[in-house]
Amino acid sequence: MDETTVGVAMGFAVLLIAALLVIGHYRREHLRRRLIRGMHGQRLYDFTRPRH
């Protein structure tokens, strides 16, 4: 293999790894945001009121 092919292959591998890391980061952030939103769903006074 010549140097150009090796350079392109290495560059592609680095970009692929970076893309996977970015995707993982955004998936974790989305899950964290959904969990935090679920924590704020019920308030303390909701437990004292009778259910209908």
C-alpha positions as CSV (number, residue, x, y, z in Angstrom):
1,M,0.0,0.0,0.0
2,D,1.2,3.4,-0.7
3,E,1.2,6.3,1.8
4,T,-1.8,8.0,0.4
5,T,-4.0,4.9,0.8
6,V,-2.8,4.4,4.3
7,G,-3.4,8.0,5.2
8,V,-7.0,7.9,3.8
9,A,-7.7,4.7,5.6
10,M,-6.4,6.1,8.9
11,G,-8.4,9.3,8.5
12,F,-11.5,7.4,7.7
13,A,-11.0,5.2,10.8
14,V,-10.5,8.3,13.0
15,L,-13.6,10.0,11.6
16,L,-15.7,6.8,12.2
17,I,-14.5,6.5,15.8
18,A,-15.3,10.2,16.4
19,A,-18.8,9.8,14.9
20,L,-19.5,6.8,17.1
21,L,-18.4,8.8,20.2
22,V,-20.6,11.7,19.3
23,I,-23.6,9.4,18.7
24,G,-23.0,7.8,22.1
25,H,-22.8,11.2,23.8
26,Y,-26.0,12.4,22.4
27,R,-27.8,9.2,23.2
28,R,-26.7,9.4,26.9
29,E,-27.7,13.1,27.0
30,H,-31.1,12.2,25.6
31,L,-31.6,9.4,28.2
32,R,-30.5,11.7,31.0
33,R,-32.9,14.5,30.0
34,R,-35.7,12.0,29.8
35,L,-35.0,10.6,33.2
36,I,-34.8,14.0,34.8
37,R,-38.1,15.0,33.2
38,G,-39.6,11.9,34.7
39,M,-38.4,12.8,38.1
40,H,-40.2,16.1,38.0
41,G,-43.5,14.5,37.0
42,Q,-45.0,14.0,40.4
43,R,-45.1,16.6,43.1
44,L,-45.4,16.1,46.9
45,Y,-48.9,17.4,47.1
46,D,-50.1,14.9,44.5
47,F,-49.7,12.1,47.0
48,T,-52.0,13.8,49.6
49,R,-54.9,14.4,47.2
50,P,-57.4,11.6,46.7
51,R,-57.5,9.9,43.2
52,H,-60.6,9.9,41.1
